[in-house]
Every structure is written in C-alpha cells, then in structure tokens.
Amino acid sequence: MGYETLLVEQADHVARITLNRPQVLNSFNAVMLAELRAAIAGAGQDPAVRCVILTGAGRGFCAGQDLGELQGDYQRGTPPDLGALVRERYHPIILGIRNLEKPVLAAVNGVAAGAGCSLALACDVILASERATFAEVFVQVGLVPDAGSTFFLPRLVGFGRALELAMTGRSLDAAEAERLGLVTRVVPADALEAEASAWAGRLARAPTRALGLIKRAFNRSLVNDLATQLEVEAACQAEAGRTADHLEAVRAFLEKRKPNFTGR
C-alpha cells in the first residue's frame, strides 16, 4: 500500500512506521491519522510482522494535531467539534496500538508534544534520543490532554506528577523523562535507529503469541480487581500453553539447546 504521509518498511519480521511530514514536525492531519490507523491494522493482520517500530522523520517525532488544518473553522468563529475529532480519528489509533498483540516500540527522535506525546505513551517500549522532548501542551491552547494521555501518564509517572505536567504543559527533556519513568531508555541521538532496531530484533525473535498475551494481561490489569485478574492470567496461560513456541521452548530445554521461536 502506498502512503502519502508515512514511510512503511518491513524487514526481519519488523514493521517500521515513520511519520513523514517533517516540515511540520510530523504533526497530525486527517490523512496521516487515517494512514496510521491503516498501517497499524495492517501490521496486526500480517503474520510476518512480529514487532512494530513507530518513529518520525526529520527532527521531530510528532508535534500533535496540525492546527493549521483546522484554522478555517476558527477564523470563521465556529470551532470544530474536538470531541468528535478525537473519537473518530485518534481513539482507533490508540486502541489499535493497545489491542495489537505484538510489541510496539516508539523510537522518539525529537519533540513529542500533545497527541504526539500521547502516541508515544501508548506504546509498549519507549526509546528516546537524548534530543527528545515530551510535553503535554494541551493546556497552552486551553485544552485537555487526550488520545490516552490522562490514562497512561499517571500510570507511568504517578498521579501528582502527571497532574503537574498536564496543568503546566511544560517540556521534559529526555533525561528527566527517563528519571520519572516516562521512557524506557535514553540513547545518543546517532544511536537511536540502531538501538531501536536491536530492541525490535530481540522482540521479533521472541515467542510472539506469549508477548501478545502478556500485553493483553497487563492491559486488563489496569481495570481489574485481583480475583478477576487471576482468572485473566489463567486464561492467558492456557492459551500460551497451546502455542507451538511453548512446545518448542520445552523441547529446547530438554535437549539443552536454544529455542527457535516462530511466532506461532
């Protein structure tokens, strides 16, 4: 499939999706949001894909919603229905990432602001260039964090810190983001692509079905009580126990060799 606003490459069971509007720091317009939704869904449906990398072209990861796309409504004095916009355009992407039972890695190469920050927070692993910055800038234009930020941010950094970041809209550099637990790891800017590829390669060689079930269980844990979550674990374990990769791992252990996982 050809894309207007994305670069999508696949190699060694890894799909790399690059937001490609560098002239506007990869801010979202309607086309990019539709294409990103389709690319994530495609990665989920392709059995050859066992890990996904999300990154940005140029010096930004994603600067959030492109307000220029909406300026006509504001100039006419009739602001757009932002609730409908986030429900129709953003929610399917965030839910698509969380429901994708394959690891999704964000390689944050520069500014991640507004919905761009939300996009990174929705991923399973967040690698950040030392030049990356993160900002919940919504309040600076009189808005509320959306695209999942009010869900993910307090779970990553704690309620009080999340509230402070949302209410001030201040920018975090990569070092502070790592210290607060917002990102998995910070790497030198010139090593980000190689580090992301190495992480993705390890994840792509892992037992994919087990990784997906781990993700499912952790997703459910965010809303379940203990008894319910114990049953989720049991159900996921039963499903994992029937996979070819589990059988391969046990055989490899008994034969004293490394397992060869196939993602099945």
N, C-alpha and C positions, 0 to 999 in steps of 0.2 A: 504494500500500500504506500502511495506517495503522500507526503505530508508537506504542508506549507510552512508550518511554524515549529516543527520538530525535526530532529535527526534521530532516526531509529536504526540501530545496528545490532546484529546478533552474531556472537561467536562463542564457541566453547560453552554452550548452554547458558550464556548470559546475554540478556537483552539490555542494551544501554539506550536510554531515552534521554535526549538532550533538548532542553528548551532552547529554541533558536530564534529569539528576537533580541539579539544583543544590543541593538541600537536603543532599546528602551529597557535595558536590564532584564530582559525576558519577562516583562510584565504580561499579565494575562489579558487576552482579548477573547471574544466569543469563539473564534476559530481555534486558538490554541487550547482552550478548555475542552472543546469538542474533540479535538485530535488527541489530547492527553487521555481523555476518558477512553477513547477507542484503542489507544496504544496499550494502556494498562489492561483492558479487557482482552486484547489480543495476546498479550504475554501470559495471561491466565489460561487461555484456551490452547496455547501451543505447548504440547508435551515436551518439545525440545528445549523450552526455556525453563531453567531451574533457579534462576535468580535474576533480579531486575536492579539496574542502577538508574537513578534519576539525578541529573546534573544540569548545569546551564552553560550556554556558550558565552564566550567573552569574559567580562569581569564581574558578572552578576550571576547569582543562582536564580532568583526571581524576586522582583520588586513588588509583587502583589498585583492587584487589579489595575489595569490601564485606565485611569480616569479620563484620558483623552477620548476613549471610545464612548464615554457617557456625557461628554461635555455639551452636546446639543440639548439634551434634556435639561441640564442645569441652566444653560443660557436662556432657555425658554421659561424657566421658573417652575418646571414640573419635574422634580427629582424622580428618578426611576424607582420602581418597587424593588428595593435591595433585598428584601426578604425572598421574593420570588426568584431574584437573580441567584442568590446563594443556594436556594433549594434546587433550582434547575441545573445550574452549571457546576457548582462546587461540591455539593453533597455527594453526587455519584462518584466523583474522583476520590474523595477521602474514604468513602465506604468501599470503593473498589480496591484501594491500597490495603485497607484493614482486612477485607474479606478475601484477598488474594492469598491462597495458601502456599505461597512461595515467599522467600525473603526479599524484601525491598530495601535497598540501600540508597541513602541520599548522600551524594558527594557534593557538599556545599562549597562552591568555589569562590563566592563573593557575597554580596548583600543578599540576605533572605529577609524580606520585610513584608508585613501584612499577611496576605494569603500565601505569599511565598514562604514565610516562616511557618505558617500552618502546614503547608505541604511537606516541609522537611520534618516537622514534628510527628506527622502521621506515619513516617517510615520506621522500619524495624531497627536499622542501624544508621547513625548519622555520623559521617566523617566530615570534618571541616578543615578547609585550608586555614593556615594561620592568618590569612587576609579576610576570612569570612566574618560577617557581622549578622546579628539577629535582632530584629526589632518588631514588637507588636505595635505598629504605628497607627493603628485604627483610631485611637483617641485623638490623635493630632488632626484628624479631619472629622471629629465629632461622631465617631462610630464605635461599635463594639467588636472585639475580636470574634472572628467567625472561621469557617472552614475547619472547625475542630480545635482551635487553639484553647478555648475555655475548658475543653475536656483533657487534652494532652498536656498542656503546660503545667497545671498544678500537680499532675501525677509525676512529672519529671523533676520539678524544682521545689515542690511544696506550695501549699495554699497561699501563705503570706507573700512569698517571693513572687509567685505568679500574679497575684493581685497588684503588687507594686509595679511589675513590668507592664501589665496591661493598662494601669492607670496613668503611668508616666509616658509610656511609649518610647522609653529610652533604648538606645542601642547597646547591645552587648558585643564586645569583641570575642574572638574565638577562645582566648584563654579564660575569660570569665564564664563563657558558655560551658566550657569543659568543667570548670570548677563547680558550677552549680548543678551539673549533671544533665544539662540540656543536650550535649552531644556525646557521642561515644568516644571519639578520639580526635585530636588536632594534629595535623601533619604539615610539613613545609609545603608551601604553595606549589612548588615544582614537582612535588612527590604525590600530590593528591590523586592524579589519574592512575598512577601505578599502584598506589595503596588501595584505591577503590577496586581496581581490577584484581588485586591479590585477595582482598576480602571476598569479593564476589566469586572468585575461582574456588576458594575454600568452601563457601556456602553451596556453590553449584555441584561440588563433588560430594556433598553430604547427602544423607538419606532425605530426599525432598519431601516425601509424604510425612515423615516424622517432624520435619521443620514446620510444615503446614499445620500439623496437629498441635504442635507446641504453640504456634501463633494463635490458633483457634482457642486453645485452653486459656492462654493469657488474656485474650480479648474478653472471654466470658468472665474471667476472674474480676474484671473491673466493675461488675454489677452484681455478682452472685454472693450469696451467703456461703458459709463453709460447707454445709451439707450438700447444697446444690453443686458447689464447685467440686467436691469429692466425686460426685456422680459424673460430672463432665470429664474429670480425669480418667475415671474408669472406662467411660465410653470411648474416649480418645485412645486409651491404652489398648482396648480391644481392637480398635481399627488399626492401630500401628502394628499390633501383633500379627495381623494377617498380611502384612506387606512383604513383598519379595526382598526388600532391603533388610528387614529384620531377620528373615531366614538366612540371607547371605551373611549378615554380621555374626550370627550364632555359629554358622558353619566355619567362617573365617577364624573365629575364636578357638573353636575346637581343633582346627587344622593349623593353628599358630601362624596365620598369615594376615595380611591387611585385607579388609573387605573392599570389594569393588561395587560401590553403590550405583544403581541405575536410575534412581528416582521413582521406582515403582513399588 
